[in-house]
Amino acid sequence: MKKYIIALDQGTTSSRCIIFDKSGRIKSSAAKEFTQIFPKPGYVEQDPNEIWASQYGVMMEAYAKADIDTSEIDCLGITNQRETTICFDKSTGNPVYNAIVWQCRRTAPMIDDIKASGLSDMIKSKTGLIPDPYFSATKIKWILDNVDGARDKAEAGELLFGTVDTWLIYKLTKGKVFATDYTNASRTMLFNIHTMEWDDELLKLFDIPASMLPGVYPSGHIYGEVDESLLGNHIPIAGVAGDQQAALFGQECFKKGEVKNTYGTGCFLLMNTGTTAVESRNGLLTTVAATTEKMERAYALEGSVFVAGAAIKWLRDEMKLISSAAETEEYAESVPDTNGVYVVPAFTGLGAPYWDAYARGAVFGLTRGTTKAHFIRAVVESLAYETNDVLMAMEEDCGIKLKSIKVDGGASANNFLMQFQSDITGADIIRPSVIESTAQGAAYLAGLTTGFYGSTEEIIKLSGDMDVFTSGFDEEKRKELISGWKDCVRRCR
């Protein structure tokens, strides 16, 4: 009898594997951080082989910890960091260059040229995206233009491109399957979200051969099987979605108007807009939401904050002010406020709603009375301010005041941050008992595809207890703090 689903969660700084039982509870999990490569200021890379090795390693570790038989595993789902670009040789399967990470800003001059040519509206109308170095298209072009032999291979049909999901599917199937899903394709700036196909005009614009691109399918789809040599059984790969769409699904935001925010390396606020692709007037992105083959196509509005959990990691690894992320809560609560300090963590530019590739991080309001605790609290508060900027843009686009936000991701475990998030937005913050919504979304998609779950209604019934944080600020205090933040963002730009 099938009892479990494997979810692979390939994130920006770590690879994780979680094995879920049918009730949606975690049977076992494993995680491993991997190397971040910064060759030049604004450049961010990773080794594709290390991504695969770390992901395969934690899958085997979680499987060993679970102490189950492969015959009990129903299927496997994949969720992944989006936009990160891998180009690899069709014959050997070897990468021709490091993975260029979504955070990388090296292609900002290309984007400047596109904007100067008046092509932004055309790209936005087809893809739902605002031209930015964030997305995959200019990263692929950079590899073709800068890596020896890459363009020749591409023109000869010997070079393949994939986002991280495509790379993992390719490795899990030992090269038998070259595919992606609609959600990941929609983040490349090459995919038409209305026709649900790769767009010839965009391929021509970026000078990318169509032969490089994977087949595209709904998120809930049987992509192939894990090669028997890897797990000792033919396990179907039945769910694939970019991390933020997977989290929207995992948070059970199946209905139009439901909103979630994920606190990962970046911060991502998504609203399900149903079958309508809502075009933002306030710097948000229109993107494809995850669905199975049996569900209606759905879209989402998205606000992307580039640096969230990465700022906490910076406090730990570069600034050496904390030894673990959990310490930030204790420091933040040890002082009544930041003593006037604001930190704008624009390490790789600013995302929604500003889209400023050239902004860089800054600290404001330092005085002789500033302490380590004030500084740490200001960094933690920045996550809430960034989220509020996106929320305000979303409310303006939709013409409604959002009363609640479902949250997940590592930093959502920080009670101080969740309370301050509620205080600064005025919305209730709802945190589920399992905050691994990204992996859970991949598991739910896979399980619905194979019939492990009968319906989304069955999944909704699995919801456990929720923590709810309610605002304690009056409107005057909220406006004063937000005004200070916005002034700092203006100066940062």
C-alpha positions as CSV (number, residue, x, y, z in Angstrom):
1,M,0.0,0.0,0.0
2,K,1.3,3.5,-0.9
3,K,1.8,5.6,2.2
4,Y,4.3,8.4,1.4
5,I,5.3,11.1,-1.0
6,I,8.9,12.4,-1.5
7,A,9.2,16.2,-2.0
8,L,12.5,17.6,-3.2
9,D,12.9,21.3,-2.3
10,Q,15.9,22.7,-4.1
11,G,16.3,26.2,-2.7
12,T,18.7,29.0,-3.2
13,T,21.0,28.2,-0.3
14,S,20.1,24.6,0.6
15,S,18.7,21.4,-0.8
16,R,16.0,19.7,1.2
17,C,14.0,16.6,1.0
18,I,10.9,16.0,3.1
19,I,8.9,12.7,3.1
20,F,5.2,13.3,3.9
21,D,2.6,10.8,4.9
22,K,-0.9,10.9,3.6
23,S,-2.1,13.1,6.4
24,G,0.4,15.8,5.3
25,R,2.6,15.3,8.3
26,I,6.4,15.0,8.0
27,K,7.7,11.5,8.3
28,S,11.4,12.5,7.9
29,S,13.5,15.3,6.4
30,A,17.1,16.2,5.6
31,A,18.8,19.4,4.4
32,K,22.2,20.5,3.3
33,E,23.6,24.0,2.5
34,F,25.7,24.3,-0.6
35,T,28.3,26.7,-2.0
36,Q,27.4,30.2,-3.1
37,I,29.8,31.7,-5.6
38,F,30.4,35.5,-6.0
39,P,32.9,36.0,-8.8
40,K,32.4,39.8,-9.0
41,P,30.2,42.4,-7.3
42,G,26.6,41.7,-8.3
43,Y,27.4,38.2,-9.7
44,V,25.9,35.1,-8.1
45,E,26.6,31.6,-9.3
46,Q,26.3,28.0,-8.1
47,D,27.8,24.7,-9.3
48,P,25.0,22.6,-11.0
49,N,26.7,19.4,-10.0
50,E,26.8,20.4,-6.4
51,I,23.1,21.3,-6.6
52,W,22.4,17.8,-7.9
53,A,24.8,16.1,-5.4
54,S,23.3,17.9,-2.4
55,Q,19.7,17.2,-3.6
56,Y,20.4,13.5,-4.2
57,G,22.3,13.2,-0.9
58,V,19.4,14.6,1.2
59,M,16.9,12.5,-0.6
60,M,18.8,9.3,0.3
61,E,19.3,10.6,3.9
62,A,15.6,11.4,4.4
63,Y,14.7,8.0,2.9
64,A,17.1,6.2,5.3
65,K,15.8,8.2,8.3
66,A,12.2,7.3,7.4
67,D,13.0,3.6,7.6
68,I,10.4,2.7,4.9
69,D,10.4,0.6,1.8
70,T,10.4,2.1,-1.7
71,S,7.3,0.1,-2.5
72,E,5.5,2.4,0.0
73,I,6.4,5.6,-1.9
74,D,3.6,6.7,-4.2
75,C,5.3,9.5,-6.1
76,L,7.9,12.3,-6.0
77,G,7.3,16.1,-6.3
78,I,9.9,18.8,-7.1
79,T,9.9,22.4,-6.1
80,N,12.8,24.7,-6.9
81,Q,14.5,28.1,-6.8
82,R,13.2,29.8,-10.0
83,E,14.9,31.7,-12.8
84,T,18.3,30.2,-12.0
85,T,19.8,29.2,-15.3
86,I,21.7,26.1,-16.2
87,C,23.0,25.3,-19.7
88,F,24.3,21.8,-20.3
89,D,25.7,19.6,-23.2
90,K,23.0,17.4,-24.8
91,S,25.5,14.6,-25.4
92,T,27.4,14.5,-22.1
93,G,24.9,16.1,-19.8
94,N,27.7,18.3,-18.4
95,P,27.1,22.0,-17.6
96,V,29.1,24.4,-19.8
97,Y,29.1,27.0,-17.1
98,N,28.1,27.5,-13.5
99,A,24.4,28.0,-12.8
100,I,23.6,31.8,-13.0
101,V,21.4,32.4,-9.9
102,W,18.2,34.4,-10.0
103,Q,19.9,37.1,-7.7
104,C,22.6,37.7,-10.3
105,R,22.6,41.3,-11.8
106,R,25.3,40.8,-14.5
107,T,22.8,41.3,-17.3
108,A,21.5,44.7,-16.1
109,P,23.1,46.5,-19.1
110,M,21.1,44.2,-21.5
111,I,17.9,45.1,-19.7
112,D,18.8,48.8,-20.0
113,D,19.1,48.3,-23.8
114,I,15.7,46.5,-23.9
115,K,14.0,49.3,-22.0
116,A,15.7,52.0,-24.1
117,S,14.4,50.2,-27.3
118,G,10.8,50.5,-26.0
119,L,10.3,46.7,-25.8
120,S,9.1,46.6,-22.1
121,D,5.4,46.7,-22.9
122,M,5.6,43.9,-25.5
123,I,7.5,41.7,-23.1
124,K,5.1,42.4,-20.2
125,S,2.0,41.8,-22.4
126,K,3.3,38.3,-23.4
127,T,5.1,37.2,-20.2
128,G,3.5,39.2,-17.4
129,L,7.0,40.1,-16.4
130,I,8.8,43.5,-16.0
131,P,12.1,43.2,-17.9
132,D,14.8,42.6,-15.3
133,P,18.1,40.7,-14.9
134,Y,16.2,38.5,-12.4
135,F,14.7,36.3,-15.2
136,S,16.3,33.6,-17.2
137,A,16.3,35.0,-20.8
138,T,19.3,37.4,-20.4
139,K,21.2,34.9,-18.4
140,I,21.0,32.3,-21.3
141,K,22.0,35.0,-23.7
142,W,25.0,35.9,-21.5
143,I,26.2,32.3,-21.5
144,L,25.8,32.0,-25.3
145,D,27.7,35.3,-25.8
146,N,30.5,34.7,-23.2
147,V,31.2,31.0,-22.9
148,D,33.6,29.6,-25.5
149,G,31.8,27.3,-27.9
150,A,28.4,27.7,-26.3
151,R,26.7,29.5,-29.2
152,D,28.1,27.1,-31.7
153,K,26.7,24.2,-29.7
154,A,23.3,25.9,-29.3
155,E,23.1,26.6,-33.0
156,A,23.9,22.9,-33.7
157,G,21.2,21.7,-31.4
158,E,23.7,20.4,-28.9
159,L,23.1,22.7,-25.9
160,L,20.2,22.5,-23.5
161,F,18.8,25.1,-21.1
162,G,16.9,24.4,-18.0
163,T,15.8,26.0,-14.8
164,V,16.7,23.9,-11.7
165,D,13.6,21.7,-12.0
166,T,14.6,20.7,-15.5
167,W,18.1,19.9,-14.3
168,L,16.8,17.7,-11.5
169,I,14.3,15.9,-13.7
170,Y,17.1,15.2,-16.2
171,K,19.4,13.8,-13.5
172,L,16.7,11.8,-11.8
173,T,15.7,10.1,-15.0
174,K,19.3,9.6,-16.2
175,G,18.8,12.0,-19.1
176,K,15.6,10.4,-20.4
177,V,13.3,13.4,-19.7
178,F,13.9,17.0,-20.7
179,A,11.0,19.0,-19.4
180,T,9.7,21.8,-17.2
181,D,6.3,23.0,-15.9
182,Y,4.2,26.1,-16.7
183,T,5.2,27.9,-13.5
184,N,9.0,27.7,-14.1
185,A,8.6,28.4,-17.8
186,S,6.6,31.6,-16.9
187,R,9.7,33.0,-15.1
188,T,12.1,32.8,-18.1
189,M,10.8,35.9,-20.0
190,L,10.6,33.6,-23.0
191,F,7.1,32.0,-22.3
192,N,3.8,33.4,-23.4
193,I,1.5,33.0,-20.4
194,H,-1.7,33.4,-22.6
195,T,-0.9,30.8,-25.3
196,M,1.2,28.7,-22.8
197,E,4.0,28.2,-25.3
198,W,7.6,29.4,-25.9
199,D,7.3,32.6,-27.8
200,D,9.1,32.9,-31.2
201,E,9.3,36.7,-31.1
202,L,11.0,36.6,-27.7
203,L,13.4,33.8,-28.7
204,K,14.4,36.0,-31.7
205,L,14.8,39.1,-29.5
206,F,17.2,37.3,-27.2
207,D,18.8,35.3,-30.0
208,I,18.1,31.9,-28.3
209,P,17.6,28.8,-30.5
210,A,14.3,27.0,-29.8
211,S,16.2,23.6,-29.7
212,M,17.6,24.6,-26.3
213,L,14.2,24.7,-24.6
214,P,12.5,21.9,-22.7
215,G,9.0,20.5,-23.2
216,V,6.4,22.3,-21.0
217,Y,3.6,20.7,-19.0
218,P,1.1,21.5,-16.2
219,S,2.6,21.4,-12.7
220,G,0.6,18.2,-11.9
221,H,1.7,15.8,-14.6
222,I,3.5,12.5,-14.9
223,Y,6.9,13.7,-16.1
224,G,8.7,10.3,-16.0
225,E,10.1,8.0,-13.5
226,V,13.1,8.1,-11.1
227,D,15.7,5.8,-12.6
228,E,15.6,2.5,-10.7
229,S,19.3,2.7,-9.9
230,L,18.8,5.8,-7.7
231,L,16.1,4.6,-5.3
232,G,15.6,1.0,-6.2
233,N,12.2,1.4,-7.7
234,H,10.3,3.2,-10.5
235,I,8.8,6.2,-8.7
236,P,6.8,8.6,-10.8
237,I,7.8,12.3,-10.9
238,A,4.3,13.6,-10.7
239,G,4.5,17.2,-9.5
240,V,6.8,20.1,-10.4
241,A,6.4,23.8,-9.5
242,G,8.6,26.8,-8.9
243,D,9.0,27.4,-5.2
244,Q,6.6,30.3,-4.8
245,Q,3.7,28.7,-6.8
246,A,4.3,25.5,-4.9
247,A,4.0,27.4,-1.6
248,L,0.7,29.0,-2.8
249,F,-0.6,25.5,-3.5
250,G,0.8,24.2,-0.2
251,Q,-0.9,27.0,1.7
252,E,-4.2,25.8,0.1
253,C,-4.7,29.1,-1.7
254,F,-6.9,27.4,-4.3
255,K,-9.5,30.3,-4.5
256,K,-9.3,33.7,-6.1
257,G,-8.2,36.4,-3.7
258,E,-6.3,34.1,-1.3
259,V,-2.8,35.4,-0.4
260,K,0.4,33.9,1.0
261,N,3.9,35.2,1.8
262,T,7.0,33.0,1.9
263,Y,10.0,34.1,3.9
264,G,12.9,32.4,2.2
265,T,16.2,33.7,0.8
266,G,13.9,36.3,-0.8
267,C,10.3,37.2,0.2
268,F,7.5,36.4,-2.2
269,L,3.9,37.5,-1.8
270,L,1.4,35.8,-4.2
271,M,-2.3,36.2,-4.7
272,N,-4.4,33.7,-6.6
273,T,-6.3,35.7,-9.3
274,G,-8.2,32.7,-10.6
275,T,-8.5,32.3,-14.4
276,T,-7.8,36.0,-15.0
277,A,-4.2,37.2,-15.7
278,V,-4.4,40.5,-13.9
279,E,-2.0,43.1,-15.3
280,S,-0.4,45.1,-12.5
281,R,-0.2,48.9,-12.6
282,N,2.0,49.0,-9.5
283,G,5.2,47.0,-10.3
284,L,3.9,43.5,-9.6
285,L,4.3,40.5,-11.9
286,T,1.6,38.4,-13.5
287,T,2.5,34.7,-13.3
288,V,1.1,31.3,-13.8
289,A,-0.2,29.5,-10.7
290,A,0.3,25.8,-10.2
291,T,-2.5,23.5,-11.2
292,T,-2.9,19.8,-12.2
293,E,-4.0,18.6,-15.7
294,K,-7.5,18.2,-14.3
295,M,-7.8,21.8,-12.9
296,E,-8.6,25.0,-14.6
297,R,-5.6,27.2,-15.6
298,A,-4.9,29.8,-12.9
299,Y,-2.8,32.9,-12.5
300,A,-1.3,34.8,-9.7
301,L,-0.1,38.4,-8.9
302,E,3.4,38.3,-7.4
303,G,5.6,40.7,-5.6
304,S,9.2,39.6,-5.3
305,V,11.6,40.9,-2.7
306,F,15.1,39.9,-3.5
307,V,16.6,39.8,0.0
308,A,14.8,38.5,3.0
309,G,16.3,35.5,4.8
310,A,19.5,36.3,2.9
311,A,19.8,39.4,5.2
312,I,19.6,37.2,8.3
313,K,22.2,34.9,6.7
314,W,24.4,38.0,6.1
315,L,24.1,38.9,9.8
316,R,25.4,35.4,10.6
317,D,28.0,34.6,8.0
318,E,29.4,38.0,6.9
319,M,28.8,40.3,9.8
320,K,29.3,37.6,12.5
321,L,26.7,39.3,14.7
322,I,24.8,36.1,15.4
323,S,25.6,32.4,15.4
324,S,22.1,31.2,14.4
325,A,19.0,32.8,12.7
326,A,17.0,31.9,15.8
327,E,19.0,34.5,17.9
328,T,17.6,37.4,15.9
329,E,14.2,37.0,17.8
330,E,15.9,37.3,21.2
331,Y,17.9,40.4,20.2
332,A,14.9,42.1,18.5
333,E,12.8,41.6,21.6
334,S,15.5,42.9,24.0
335,V,15.0,46.5,22.8
336,P,11.6,48.4,22.5
337,D,12.4,49.6,19.0
338,T,15.3,50.2,16.6
339,N,16.2,53.6,18.1
340,G,15.6,55.2,14.7
341,V,17.7,52.8,12.6
342,Y,16.5,51.4,9.3
343,V,18.3,48.9,7.2
344,V,17.4,48.6,3.4
345,P,19.0,45.2,2.4
346,A,19.2,46.0,-1.3
347,F,22.3,43.7,-1.8
348,T,21.2,42.7,-5.3
349,G,19.0,45.7,-6.2
350,L,15.4,46.2,-5.3
351,G,12.6,44.0,-6.6
352,A,8.8,44.8,-6.5
353,P,7.5,47.4,-6.6
354,Y,10.6,49.4,-7.4
355,W,12.6,47.2,-9.9
356,D,15.8,49.1,-9.4
357,A,18.7,46.8,-10.5
358,Y,21.3,49.4,-9.4
359,A,20.1,50.1,-5.8
360,R,22.4,48.8,-3.1
361,G,22.0,48.1,0.6
362,A,22.2,51.0,3.1
363,V,21.8,51.7,6.8
364,F,20.2,54.9,8.0
365,G,19.7,56.6,11.4
366,L,22.9,55.4,13.1
367,T,23.8,57.4,16.3
368,R,26.3,56.9,19.2
369,G,23.4,55.2,21.0
370,T,22.9,52.5,18.4
371,T,23.5,49.0,19.8
372,K,24.0,45.6,18.2
373,A,20.4,44.7,19.2
374,H,19.0,47.9,17.5
375,F,20.9,46.9,14.3
376,I,19.7,43.3,14.3
377,R,16.1,44.4,15.0
378,A,16.3,46.8,12.1
379,V,17.4,44.0,9.8
380,V,14.5,41.8,10.9
381,E,12.0,44.6,10.6
382,S,13.2,45.3,7.0
383,L,11.6,42.0,6.0
384,A,8.2,43.2,7.2
385,Y,8.6,46.6,5.5
386,E,9.5,45.1,2.2
387,T,6.5,42.8,2.4
388,N,4.3,45.7,3.2
389,D,5.5,47.6,0.1
390,V,4.3,44.7,-2.0
391,L,1.1,44.3,-0.1
392,M,0.2,47.9,-0.6
393,A,0.8,47.6,-4.4
394,M,-1.3,44.4,-4.5
395,E,-4.2,46.1,-2.7
396,E,-4.0,49.0,-5.2
397,D,-4.1,46.6,-8.2
398,C,-7.0,44.7,-6.8
399,G,-8.9,47.5,-5.2
400,I,-9.4,45.6,-1.9
401,K,-8.0,45.8,1.6
402,L,-6.4,42.4,2.4
403,K,-7.4,41.3,5.9
404,S,-5.2,38.2,6.3
405,I,-2.0,36.7,4.9
406,K,-0.9,33.0,5.2
407,V,2.8,32.7,5.8
408,D,5.5,30.1,5.5
409,G,9.3,29.7,5.1
410,G,12.1,29.6,7.6
411,A,11.8,33.2,8.9
412,S,8.1,32.7,9.6
413,A,9.1,30.8,12.7
414,N,10.3,34.1,14.2
415,N,7.4,35.3,16.4
416,F,8.8,38.8,16.7
417,L,8.8,39.2,12.9
418,M,5.3,37.8,12.5
419,Q,3.9,40.1,15.1
420,F,5.7,43.1,13.6
421,Q,4.5,42.1,10.2
422,S,0.9,42.2,11.5
423,D,1.6,45.5,13.2
424,I,3.0,47.2,10.1
425,T,0.4,45.8,7.6
426,G,-2.7,45.9,9.9
427,A,-3.5,42.4,8.5
428,D,-3.8,39.1,10.5
429,I,-0.8,36.9,9.9
430,I,-1.8,33.2,9.8
431,R,1.0,30.6,10.3
432,P,0.2,26.9,9.8
433,S,1.7,24.2,12.1
434,V,3.8,22.9,9.1
435,I,5.7,25.9,7.7
436,E,7.3,23.8,4.9
437,S,4.5,24.9,2.5
438,T,6.8,24.9,-0.5
439,A,7.7,21.2,-0.2
440,Q,4.1,20.4,0.9
441,G,2.8,22.1,-2.3
442,A,5.0,19.9,-4.5
443,A,3.8,16.8,-2.6
444,Y,0.1,17.8,-2.9
445,L,0.5,18.4,-6.7
446,A,2.2,15.0,-7.2
447,G,-0.4,13.2,-5.0
448,L,-3.4,14.8,-6.8
449,T,-1.9,13.7,-10.1
450,T,-1.4,10.1,-9.1
451,G,-4.7,9.8,-7.2
452,F,-3.0,9.5,-3.8
453,Y,-5.3,12.4,-3.0
454,G,-8.8,12.5,-4.5
455,S,-9.4,16.3,-4.5
456,T,-8.3,19.7,-3.2
457,E,-11.2,19.4,-0.7
458,E,-9.5,16.3,0.8
459,I,-6.3,18.3,1.1
460,I,-8.0,21.2,2.8
461,K,-9.3,18.8,5.5
462,L,-5.7,18.0,6.4
463,S,-5.1,21.5,7.8
464,G,-3.8,21.5,11.3
465,D,-3.7,24.2,14.0
466,M,-2.8,27.7,13.0
467,D,-1.1,30.6,14.9
468,V,-2.7,33.9,14.3
469,F,-0.9,37.3,14.9
470,T,-3.1,40.4,15.2
471,S,-1.9,44.0,14.9
472,G,-1.3,46.0,18.1
473,F,-0.4,49.3,16.3
474,D,-2.6,52.3,15.9
475,E,-2.8,53.9,12.5
476,E,-0.7,56.9,13.4
477,K,2.3,54.8,14.6
478,R,2.0,52.6,11.5
479,K,2.0,55.6,9.1
480,E,5.0,57.1,10.9
481,L,7.2,54.0,10.7
482,I,6.2,53.3,7.1
483,S,7.0,56.9,6.1
484,G,10.5,56.6,7.7
485,W,11.0,53.4,5.7
486,K,9.9,54.9,2.4
487,D,12.2,57.8,2.9
488,C,15.2,55.5,3.4
489,V,14.3,53.5,0.3
490,R,14.2,56.7,-1.7
491,R,17.7,57.6,-0.5
492,C,18.9,54.1,-1.1
493,R,17.9,54.4,-4.7
